[in-house]
Amino acid sequence: MKPKKNGRVEFLRFIFALAILFFHIHKRFAGDDFVELGSTGFNFFARGYIGVEFFFLVSGYLLASAAYAKREQSTEFIGTETALVMKKKFWNIFPYHLFAIILTIIVNAYFLEETMLDRFHYLVDSWASIFFLQVFGFDSNWVNKLTWYVDVWLMVTFIFYPLLRKHYEVFVKIICPLLALFILGYMNHEYDGIAGVDGWTGMFYKCFLRGLSEMALGCCTYSLTRQFNKYKFTNAGKKILGIVELICYLIAFNFACTEMDVNYGYPVIFVLWIAVTLSFLDVNPWGEFFNKPIFYQLGKASLMIYLNQFYAIRLVQELLPDVSFEMKALLCTLVTFAGALACYYVVGWFNKHKPFSRLIIEKKGE
């Protein structure tokens, strides 16, 4: 039986996807300056990248949950099982990624290159980005840098899944927390802030460490919620935990929208970890409000919003360079939403009718 989705987490996916979109708009059009929101003391998500940390924590939780659900099954053929799990995950996300990256390649090639030959070379040199291989270090155009999250998510899932299946208790309760602490501590010591995608460590990109540590922390989250679920909380206790959850998310958004020192991003990760743990624990007395189809749909839309923003931002940048920042932000958001909607329907049509499968593979009985 498929577990019921957590409407609050799905809604938060949507909110953090918007935070990441606004961060990239701010980064493209404001650079290192801060676009202040009136006299509120807040800016336009200059550090909205913290939303990626939320996604990694949630991904780790869901990965541990999926592995734990199969704990009674044999691990004799764990290699085959892992390969099949990865195949499913790849094909679940690849069509949405392909839609977005095709548009990104077209827009980038048109505006960044001058001749048809250069545009063709740009397409050919994008091969690693198309197949989620850029994060391994292949020297190719990183067409849509947003795919780094998907690259790392797939890579870490491939590493973690067989370990979770074969050694769940040791991996989740000992290795994962130590892995998270050692890597985050190393990054805090070596780098100014958690952000950054293409910093090369000598063996892999910095972003791999970012995803590895946070997904490890997310795996711990699942174990914690299982322990907390053994307790029966009073109404007062539920309200207190609900308030703590809200405060934790507000701290994360305060980091995203203020000029707080970037190194505070590391403690904010642990604050987000507490918030995600409480969100999945689902003791919040107001949580039932979010368990509605609309919030599940918003959660699903977060992936399309995440993948389709880069070409939208470049289109606005190239076609309307002289409009105000506010207008650019509005137009980038609208174009991103339009692209996300188109992505949803186009991929949905291909998933339903499978024209390429019908063209290549003959059905049994035909």
C-alpha distance (Angstrom), angle and dihedral (degrees) to the residues before:
residue distance angle dihedral
M1 . . .
K2 3.79 . .
P3 3.83 110.9 .
K4 3.77 117.8 -114.1
K5 3.78 114.1 -101.4
N6 3.78 120.1 -114.8
G7 3.81 104.9 -119.2
R8 3.79 93.3 -160.2
V9 3.80 92.3 54.6
E10 3.81 90.5 46.5
F11 3.80 90.8 52.3
L12 3.80 90.0 48.2
R13 3.80 89.2 52.7
F14 3.79 87.7 59.4
I15 3.81 93.5 46.0
F16 3.80 93.7 49.1
A17 3.82 91.1 45.5
L18 3.81 86.9 57.4
A19 3.81 90.3 48.1
I20 3.82 89.4 54.7
L21 3.82 91.1 47.1
F22 3.82 91.3 50.8
F23 3.81 90.2 46.8
H24 3.81 91.4 56.0
I25 3.80 91.5 46.2
H26 3.80 89.3 51.6
K27 3.80 92.3 46.1
R28 3.83 93.5 49.4
F29 3.79 98.1 45.9
A30 3.82 104.4 26.3
G31 3.80 102.9 30.8
D32 3.79 112.0 -171.8
D33 3.81 93.0 -13.6
F34 3.78 121.2 96.8
V35 3.79 120.1 -121.8
E36 3.78 101.9 -146.8
L37 3.80 121.0 -146.8
G38 3.78 98.9 -130.9
S39 3.80 113.5 -74.4
T40 3.81 94.6 -37.4
G41 3.80 95.0 108.1
F42 3.81 89.9 -120.8
N43 3.80 128.6 109.1
F44 3.80 134.1 -152.0
F45 3.81 98.9 -80.9
A46 3.80 95.5 -71.3
R47 3.81 86.3 167.8
G48 3.79 98.5 33.3
Y49 3.80 88.0 130.6
I50 3.81 85.9 91.4
G51 3.81 84.8 84.2
V52 3.81 89.1 75.7
E53 3.80 88.6 62.4
F54 3.80 88.6 57.8
F55 3.80 90.7 52.7
F56 3.80 93.1 50.0
L57 3.81 92.2 49.2
V58 3.80 91.1 50.3
S59 3.82 91.1 46.2
G60 3.79 90.9 53.4
Y61 3.80 91.4 49.7
L62 3.81 92.8 50.3
L63 3.80 92.2 46.4
A64 3.80 92.6 53.0
S65 3.80 90.1 44.9
A66 3.82 92.1 52.7
A67 3.81 92.3 48.2
Y68 3.81 93.1 46.9
A69 3.80 91.3 51.6
K70 3.82 88.3 62.5
R71 3.81 95.5 46.7
E72 3.82 92.9 117.9
Q73 3.80 93.1 53.1
S74 3.79 122.4 94.9
T75 3.80 118.7 -98.4
E76 3.80 93.8 -158.3
F77 3.80 91.1 113.6
I78 3.79 97.1 32.9
G79 3.80 91.9 142.3
T80 3.80 92.3 58.6
E81 3.81 91.6 42.4
T82 3.81 91.9 51.3
A83 3.80 91.5 47.6
L84 3.81 91.0 51.6
V85 3.82 91.6 47.7
M86 3.80 90.6 51.4
K87 3.80 91.7 46.4
K88 3.80 89.9 54.7
K89 3.80 93.5 47.0
F90 3.80 91.8 47.2
W91 3.81 94.4 51.8
N92 3.80 92.3 43.1
I93 3.80 91.1 61.2
F94 3.80 105.5 23.4
P95 3.84 98.0 79.5
Y96 3.83 91.8 53.8
H97 3.80 90.3 45.5
L98 3.82 91.7 47.5
F99 3.82 92.2 52.9
A100 3.80 91.7 51.3
I101 3.79 97.3 42.1
I102 3.81 93.6 48.9
L103 3.80 89.5 56.0
T104 3.80 91.0 43.6
I105 3.82 92.1 51.6
I106 3.81 91.3 48.7
V107 3.81 93.9 48.6
N108 3.82 94.5 42.4
A109 3.79 94.2 45.8
Y110 3.80 92.2 48.9
F111 3.80 96.3 49.2
L112 3.81 101.1 31.2
E113 3.81 100.1 42.6
E114 3.80 128.1 54.7
T115 3.80 106.7 -158.0
M116 3.80 133.2 46.9
L117 3.80 89.8 -118.5
D118 3.80 91.6 54.4
R119 3.80 89.5 48.0
F120 3.79 90.5 51.6
H121 3.81 89.8 50.2
Y122 3.81 89.3 49.8
L123 3.81 89.0 55.2
V124 3.81 93.4 48.2
D125 3.80 91.9 45.8
S126 3.82 89.9 54.9
W127 3.80 94.1 69.3
A128 3.81 96.6 110.6
S129 3.80 92.3 50.0
I130 3.79 91.2 52.6
F131 3.80 93.9 56.0
F132 3.84 100.2 39.4
L133 3.82 92.1 -106.9
Q134 3.80 100.6 117.7
V135 3.79 94.3 92.4
F136 3.82 90.6 61.1
G137 3.80 88.2 68.2
F138 3.80 102.5 -101.2
D139 3.80 110.1 159.4
S140 3.79 100.0 -116.9
N141 3.79 138.2 121.8
W142 3.80 108.3 -75.1
V143 3.79 90.3 -142.0
N144 3.78 99.7 175.5
K145 3.80 108.3 19.8
L146 3.78 89.1 -168.5
T147 3.80 88.1 77.1
W148 3.80 88.7 72.4
Y149 3.80 87.5 86.8
V150 3.81 91.5 55.0
D151 3.83 91.4 43.6
V152 3.80 92.1 53.1
W153 3.81 93.6 40.5
L154 3.81 90.8 55.4
M155 3.81 92.7 43.9
V156 3.81 95.0 49.6
T157 3.79 92.2 43.0
F158 3.81 89.2 54.1
I159 3.82 89.8 52.9
F160 3.79 98.8 40.5
Y161 3.81 102.6 41.2
P162 3.84 99.8 70.8
L163 3.81 90.3 42.3
L164 3.80 91.0 51.4
R165 3.79 91.1 48.8
K166 3.79 96.8 47.5
H167 3.82 102.2 32.4
Y168 3.80 105.5 19.5
E169 3.81 99.2 151.8
V170 3.81 97.0 46.4
F171 3.80 94.8 39.0
V172 3.82 97.8 48.4
K173 3.79 99.3 36.5
I174 3.82 101.3 37.2
I175 3.80 114.7 12.3
C176 3.82 98.9 40.0
P177 3.83 98.2 52.7
L178 3.82 91.8 44.1
L179 3.80 91.4 46.0
A180 3.80 91.0 51.2
L181 3.81 93.8 47.5
F182 3.80 96.0 45.6
I183 3.82 94.6 47.1
L184 3.80 96.6 42.6
G185 3.81 89.6 45.8
Y186 3.80 90.7 50.6
M187 3.81 91.6 48.9
N188 3.79 92.1 47.2
H189 3.80 88.8 52.4
E190 3.82 96.1 45.3
Y191 3.81 105.9 33.1
D192 3.78 138.1 48.7
G193 3.78 100.6 -122.3
I194 3.77 134.7 -21.2
A195 3.81 95.0 -89.8
G196 3.78 123.9 98.1
V197 3.76 131.8 90.3
D198 3.79 111.6 -166.1
G199 3.80 101.8 42.8
W200 3.82 103.9 129.6
T201 3.82 115.5 -140.2
G202 3.80 95.7 -169.4
M203 3.81 95.0 -95.5
F204 3.79 104.7 35.3
Y205 3.78 142.4 -7.7
K206 3.78 120.9 -74.9
C207 3.81 89.3 -117.6
F208 3.82 90.1 67.3
L209 3.81 89.7 62.2
R210 3.79 89.0 47.2
G211 3.80 93.2 54.6
L212 3.81 95.3 39.1
S213 3.80 93.9 54.3
E214 3.79 95.7 43.4
M215 3.80 95.6 46.2
A216 3.82 87.6 49.9
L217 3.80 87.8 53.3
G218 3.81 88.9 48.2
C219 3.81 90.6 54.2
C220 3.81 87.9 56.0
T221 3.80 88.1 52.7
Y222 3.79 92.0 63.9
S223 3.79 91.6 50.9
L224 3.81 90.9 49.4
T225 3.80 94.1 50.6
R226 3.81 89.8 52.0
Q227 3.81 89.5 54.3
F228 3.82 93.7 46.0
N229 3.79 91.6 48.6
K230 3.80 88.1 68.5
Y231 3.81 88.7 70.6
K232 3.78 126.2 77.9
F233 3.80 108.7 -140.4
T234 3.79 124.2 -150.6
N235 3.80 120.0 -124.6
A236 3.81 88.5 -104.3
G237 3.80 90.3 49.9
K238 3.81 91.5 50.7
K239 3.80 91.0 50.9
I240 3.79 92.2 49.1
L241 3.81 91.7 50.0
G242 3.81 89.9 46.0
I243 3.80 90.4 53.8
V244 3.83 91.1 47.4
E245 3.81 89.1 51.9
L246 3.80 91.7 51.2
I247 3.80 92.7 47.2
C248 3.81 90.8 51.3
Y249 3.81 92.1 53.5
L250 3.81 90.5 46.1
I251 3.81 89.2 53.8
A252 3.81 89.3 52.9
F253 3.80 91.9 49.7
N254 3.80 90.4 45.7
F255 3.81 87.8 57.0
A256 3.81 89.9 47.7
C257 3.80 93.9 53.0
T258 3.81 106.0 35.2
E259 3.80 138.0 65.3
M260 3.79 92.3 -107.7
D261 3.82 114.4 152.1
V262 3.82 108.4 -82.2
N263 3.80 91.3 -129.9
Y264 3.79 88.2 68.6
G265 3.79 84.5 72.9
Y266 3.81 88.3 85.8
P267 3.83 97.0 59.6
V268 3.81 87.8 40.9
I269 3.82 87.8 60.9
F270 3.81 89.0 59.4
V271 3.80 90.1 46.1
L272 3.81 88.7 53.0
W273 3.79 88.8 47.8
I274 3.81 90.0 57.8
A275 3.80 90.3 47.2
V276 3.81 93.5 49.8
T277 3.80 90.7 47.4
L278 3.80 90.3 54.1
S279 3.81 92.1 44.4
F280 3.80 91.6 55.6
L281 3.78 92.1 40.8
D282 3.79 83.4 62.7
V283 3.80 97.5 -158.2
N284 3.79 91.3 131.4
P285 3.85 104.6 122.9
W286 3.82 89.2 -145.3
G287 3.79 93.3 49.8
E288 3.80 95.9 96.9
F289 3.81 89.3 68.4
F290 3.82 88.8 71.4
N291 3.80 97.0 48.8
K292 3.79 93.1 95.5
P293 3.83 132.1 113.3
I294 3.81 92.8 -109.9
F295 3.82 91.8 63.0
Y296 3.81 91.7 46.0
Q297 3.82 88.2 53.7
L298 3.80 91.6 48.9
G299 3.79 89.1 52.5
K300 3.79 90.6 52.3
A301 3.81 90.5 48.1
S302 3.81 90.9 56.5
L303 3.82 91.7 77.6
M304 3.80 92.5 52.4
I305 3.82 91.4 46.6
Y306 3.79 90.3 49.6
L307 3.81 95.5 49.7
N308 3.81 99.6 41.1
Q309 3.79 102.8 51.1
F310 3.82 103.9 85.7
Y311 3.79 98.4 65.1
A312 3.82 89.6 41.9
I313 3.81 90.9 55.2
R314 3.81 92.6 47.0
L315 3.81 92.2 49.2
V316 3.79 91.1 54.7
Q317 3.81 91.3 43.4
E318 3.81 93.7 52.8
L319 3.80 100.8 35.9
L320 3.80 100.3 38.9
P321 3.81 107.5 26.7
D322 3.81 95.9 149.5
V323 3.80 102.5 52.4
S324 3.80 120.6 103.8
F325 3.79 122.6 -85.6
E326 3.81 89.9 -111.1
M327 3.81 91.4 55.1
K328 3.80 91.9 46.0
A329 3.81 90.6 51.5
L330 3.81 91.6 49.6
L331 3.81 93.7 46.9
C332 3.81 93.4 45.9
T333 3.79 89.7 52.0
L334 3.81 93.1 47.8
V335 3.83 93.6 47.3
T336 3.80 90.5 46.8
F337 3.80 90.9 51.5
A338 3.81 90.9 47.4
G339 3.81 90.4 50.2
A340 3.82 91.2 46.9
L341 3.81 90.8 51.5
A342 3.81 91.9 48.1
C343 3.81 89.5 47.8
Y344 3.80 91.0 52.6
Y345 3.80 94.5 51.7
V346 3.81 98.3 38.6
V347 3.80 94.2 48.9
G348 3.81 89.9 42.0
W349 3.81 90.0 55.2
F350 3.81 92.8 49.1
N351 3.81 91.7 46.4
K352 3.78 90.7 51.6
H353 3.81 100.5 43.3
K354 3.85 99.6 28.1
P355 3.83 94.7 -158.1
F356 3.82 95.3 175.7
S357 3.82 93.3 49.3
R358 3.78 90.2 50.6
L359 3.80 90.8 48.9
I360 3.81 95.2 50.4
I361 3.81 107.1 27.3
E362 3.77 122.9 56.2
K363 3.79 114.7 -137.2
K364 3.79 119.0 -124.2
G365 3.75 112.0 -95.5
E366 3.79 94.2 27.3
